[in-house]
């Protein structure tokens, strides 16, 4: 019986080959990461939870406030929004936002908000959410729904306007992606040292109270990076900290206790890896997961700090660069994966300065705020190995010379099959960890699919269409040689 292109594909996946870091061979799989945009929700706690009414939302920041003003931009990027009661709004919106809370410009739902003249100028407020993406991320997806009192006039992602007009009035259904004027596309997202920002403009025309509530996510596909301490030839890691004057280096051995242990309790002079301001600013550095969770076999580096001085003092956790040191030279961190800013002297818009690759002694640095009255530490988590374009390798278990190599970003592929090499550019569809390559032309039908959780893969090629040329069934992509000339 002649095989057809519609194979009965089991869960299929791949080995992703990323450019080697200092001679290491890296086999990785795609990983979908999620950043939550919910107001009044702390996603970076050990157990993420709603923020109690009366406390601050340090991720959503007030950037413009025509009633109360905002901090000096040189000192802080806005101020943390206040998490407020849902009184008045709850009867309309609680069902739409079960995992969010309302935020406002003062603890009393913005009150006292003056009543503006009937023809304006009206009370204007802008809220902002900052986030970072790693170099060579792909398939970013922004999903949002939002409501306000009394209405939303503009929503932006970086320089791209998603919505402009009047929407999201709290007594009506929320504003959503479906009602955005111009939904985002991948080119609208930034990565590496460039920080993304979502802004929401709220206008109040009636006075009394004002607020905003948001539910949403940013998801993207990344690759798993190598375990840092396992990279061949890695001798040490250097942290460049800037307190005043030139940056100071703090270097620790790859397997040293500083990096392989997270310090518990309050950081002090005797319970820290190094200090910034002597006796006042204390740092802890360690291997971690992308979200800052300690992992002695982690693929990322996390830097935490405690600094108990609020405005008008400058913010703490001031890192200019982090270097991996080899006998032949150094490689610097190129991505901020996640971060925690706290308090009234934080500059989340500047967090990318930890990875902007200043030559020599770094001149720019992060400013993450303060820990006055906080239960968390200031934090940045950095990545080194980028995906470089997620390369797919599938090799047939019964015939190792039958190999598929594909780029999940560009769609370019090479298929070695029966002594012939086929090349082309396929259409790529990505849903979560599942990626499909499809190339249908007058001379061939090629289909490859994978699910990154299974380390399995499958490919089928018909050429000419209707005549099966070869298939690949790869039950374990981790043992592939990936040679296709």
N, C-alpha and C positions, 0 to 999 in steps of 0.2 A: 504494500500500500504506500502510495507516495505521501510523504509528510507534507503538511501545510504550514504556512507561516504562523497560523494561530496556534502556537505551542501551548501546551498546558503548563504554564509557568508557575512554579512554586514560588515561595518567597525568595527573591533573588537579591543579591547585593554585590559588593565590589570591594577590591582593595584600591584605595586611592593613593597614588604615588605623588608625593609632594617633593619639591626640590630638596636634596639632602642638606642638612645643616651641619657644616664642618665635617663632612665625610660620612654622616650617619645615613643608613637606609631607613626611610620612614614609610610604613604602610599604614594607611588610615582609612576611616570611613566617614561619610558625611554625617554631620550632627546638626539637628535643628535646635536652635536656641531661641528662648522667648524672653522678652523684656515686657513687663506689665506697665501699663500707663494709668492704672486706676488711681483716682484721687482718693486721699484718705486711707491709703493702703501702703504698708511697708513690706516690700517684696524681699528685702535683704536681711530680715530677721532669720534666726535659725528655724523658726516656724512662722512663715509669713502670715500677717494678720492685719485686720483693720486697725487704724490708728484711733485711739480714744478721742472723743470730742473734747476740745479744749487744748489739745496738743498741736504741734506743728507738722505739716507735711513738707519735708525737706527736699523732696524731688520736684514737686510742683511749686514754682516760685513766682511771686508777684513782681512783675517787671515794670509795669506802668500802673499808677494809681493817682488819678486826678484829684482825689479827695485828701489822701493822707501823705502822698509822696513816697519815694523809695530811696534806699541808701545810695551813697555816692558810688557810681559804677566802678571807680578805681578800687574801692574797698570790697565790694560784693556784687555778684550778679543777682540783683533783686533781693528779695527776702523770702523766707519760707512762708507759704500760705498757711492760714489757720484752718484747722479741721473744726467744723461747726455743726450745730444741731440741724436736723432736717425739718424742724417745725415750719409749717406753711407748705414746704415743697414735698414732704414725704408722701402725702396723700396722692400726689400725681406721679411720683418718680420712684418710690421704693422698689416696685416690682421690676423696673427696668435696670436697676443698679444694685443688685444684692451684694456685690463685692466691692463697693465703693462708698465713700462718704462725701458729703458736700464740703467744699473749701470756700474761703472768702478772704477778704483783705483785712478783717479784724476778727477777734474771737466772737463777737456778737452778730454774726451773719453780715458783717460789714457795717453795721450800725455804729454811729449815726450817719447814714448816707443822706446828704441834703437833697431836697427836692429841687431839681433843675428847672429853669424856665421852660414853658411849653414848647418853644421853638429851639431850645438848646442855648448854649452848649450843654450836652448831657454828661453824666458821670461815666468816665472811660477807665477800664481796667484791662490789663493784659497779663495772662499767666503763661509760664513757659516750663517745658519739660525737656531736660537735656539727656542725651544718651550717646553711646559710642558703638561703633561696629569695627570688627577686625579687618585688616587689609585682605583683599581678595574674597570677601564674603560674596554670596550670591543668593538670588531668589528672595529678596527682602519683601515683606508683606506688612503693611500698616492697616490695622483694623480699629475703628473707633466708633463709639456713640457717645453723645454728650448733650447736656442740657444746661441752661443758665437762667438766672433772674437778672434782668428780664429777657435779654436775648443775646445771641452770639452774632457778631458782625463779620468776623474773619477767622480762618484757621489756616496756618501755614506749616509746611515742613521745609526747613531751611529757606531757600529763596523761592520756593514753589507755593503758590496760593492754592489751597485745597477747596476753600469755600469763601465766598464773599457775598454779603447780603444781609438778610435777617432770618435767623433760624434758631432751633433749639430752645424756644420759649418753654419754660418749665411746665406750663399747663397743657402743652402739646406733646406729641411723640418726639423722642430725641432726634437730634441731627445725627446722621450716620454716613458711612462711606457711600451708600446708595444715593444720598442726596448731596454729596460733595459736588461742587462745580467742576473740579478737575482732579480726579483721583491721582495718587502718586504713581510714578514709574520708577524702576530701579535706579535710573540716573539721578533721581532726586536725593538719594541717600549718600552720605559721606562716610569715609572710613579712615583708618590710621590716625594721624594727629588731628584730623578735622572732626569737630564735635557736632552732632546733629541736635537740632532744637525744633520742637513743636511749640507753636504759639497759638493761644486762643484769646481773641479780643472779645470782651463782654461789655455791653453798653447798658447803662441804667437810665431810664427815662422818668421813673416815678419816685425815686428816693426810697427812704426807709431801710431796706435790706438788699443785699446782692450776693450772688454765689455762683459756683460752677461745680458740676459733677461730670466725671469722665469714666468710662470703662473702655479698655482697649489693650492691644498688644502690638509689639513689633516682633515679628519672627524672621529669622534668616537661616540660611544653611552655611555651615562652616565645616572645616575638617578637623578631625582629632589630631592634635599635635603630639610630638614625641614627649615621653616622660623626661623632664629636664635633667634630673640627676643621672639619667642613663645615657645621655648624649656622649658618644665617644670623645675623649680628649678634653671634656669640660673640667677645668681646674677650680674655678671660683666664680663668684658673682659679685659685681661691684654696684653699690647704690650711691648715687651722687645726690647729696642733700644740701639745700641752700637755706642758711639761716640769715646771714648777712655777709656781704662780700662774696668772694669766689666760692664755688661749690666744694664741699668736703666729701672725700671718698671714704666709704665703709665697705670693705671687702671680706667675704666669708667663703670658706672652703665649701665645695659642692656638697660634701657629706657632713658638714659641720652642724652642731646643734642649733645654731641660729636659724638655719633654713629648714631643718627636718623637724622642728618643734614649734608649735604655736604656744606663746606664753599665755597663761590664764590669769585672771584677776586684773586688778588695776595696774597699769604700767607705771613704773617708777625708775629711779636711778639704778636700783638694784634688780629690777625686773623689766629689762628692756634690752634690745639688741644694740641700739645706739641712741644718742640724744641729738636734738637740734639745738634749741635754746637750752643751755645747761640747767638742769634741775627743774625744767618746766615742760619741755616737749620731748616725748618718749616714743620710740619706734619699735615695732615688731615686724619681722620679715619672715616669710615662710612659703614653701611650695603649696599650691592650691589647685582647686578646680576653677573654671572660668568665672564662677560667681563669688569667689573669695573664700569658699569653704576649704578648710585645711585638708590637705592630702599629701602625705610625705612622698607619694609617687605622682605628684601632680604635674600637669603640663604647663602651668602658669606660675607666676610669682605674685604674691600679694604683699602689699605694704600697708600696715595699719599704724595709726598714731593717736595719741591723746594730747590735747592742747587745750588748757582751761582758761583761755582768754578770748572773750568776745570782742565785738566792735567797741571802741574805735581801733583796737589792736588789729593787726593783719591776721589772716587765717593761717592755720598750721598745716602740716603734712606737705612739705615743699620739696618735691623730688624733681630733679632735672633730667636724669637719665638712669637706666639700669643696663649694665653690660654683662654678657656671658664671656668669660675669659678663657682662651685657649693658648697653647704654647705659641701658635702662629699669629695670634691677634685676638680681637674682640668683636662680638656681634651685639648690637643693641636691641632692646625691645622696640617693636614697631607698632604695637596695638594696645589700646586700653579696652579690655573686654567689659568690665563693669566697675562701678565706683560708688562710694557713699560720701556725700557732702552733708554737713550739719551746721546749723547756726546761721548767724547774721553777718559773717565775714567770709563766706565761701564764694569761690569763682568756678562753678561747674563748667562755664564756657571755656575755661583755660585748662581743663584736665588733659587735653591732648599735648600739652607742653612737656609731659613726661616722655613722649615718644616722637618729638619733632626733630630728633637726631642732630642736635647742635654739634658741630665738629669741636674736638678738643674738650676743654672745660665747658660744660653746659651753661648757657646764659639765661635760659627760660626755665620755669618750674611751675608745679601745681600749687594751688591754694585751696585747700579742701574744707576750711572752716574751723569750728571749735567743738569741744565735747562738754561744754558747760551744761550741767543738768541732763546729760544724755546717758542712755544705757548702751549705746553702740560706740565703736571707734570710727574715726575717719578712715577711709580705705580707698586704695586703687589696686586693681588687678591687671597685670600686664602679660601680653603674649609676645612670643619671639618668632616662631616658625609660622609663616603664612602659607595658605593653601596653594598659591601660585597657579591656580586654575584647575583644581580637582581632576586629576587624571584617573581614568577608569581602566583597570586591567582585569580581563577575564580569560582564563585558560582552560581548554577542554581537559577533563579528567582522563579520558581514554586516549587522547592524541595531543600531547603537550605542544606540538608545533602549530596547533590551531589556536590563535590568540587574537583577542579584541583589545585595542587600546583606544580610548575616547576621552575627550575633554568635555566635561559636563557644563562648562561655561560657554565655550564657543561652538560646541557640537562637532568639531573636527574629529575624525576617527580613522583608524587604520585596522584592517582585518586581514590577518594571514590565514589563508584557507586553501588547503590542497595544493600548495606550491605557488599560489597566486596571491598577490597583495592587492586588496581593494581599499581605496581611500575615498573620502567624501566628507560632506558636512551634513550632519543629521539635524532634524528638529529634536530639541530636548524639552521634555516635560518633567517638572519636579513637583512632587506633592509630599511634604514632610521628608522622610528619608528615602522615598521611592523616586527613582529617576528612570526615565524611559528615553532611549535613543531610537528614532524612527527615520529611515531614509528610503523613500519610495520614488523611483525614477523609471524611465522607459527600459533601462537595462537591468534593474535589480529591485529587490525588496529586502531591506535589512531592518531587523528589530532586535534591540537589546534592552533588557530591563533589570533593575536591581532594587532591593530594599536594604538600606545600609545596616539594618540590625541583624542580618542573617549570615553574613559572610558567604553568600552563594550568588551565582549568576547564571544567566542564560542568554544565548544569542542564536538567531536564525538568519540565514542568508539564502534567498532565492535569486538565481541569475541564469537565464532570463527569468522574469517573473513567472511563477508557477512551477519552476524546476528547482528543487532543493539542492543547493550547492554544498552547504555544510551547516552544522549546528555546534554550539558549545553548551555543555552542561558542566558548571563549575560548582562543586559542593563545598569547597573551602578555598576562598580567594587568598587566604593568608600564606599559602605555600607556593604562590605563582612566581615564575621567573620573569614574565612580562617581556619577552624578546619577540619582536615582530619587525623584521627589516623590510 
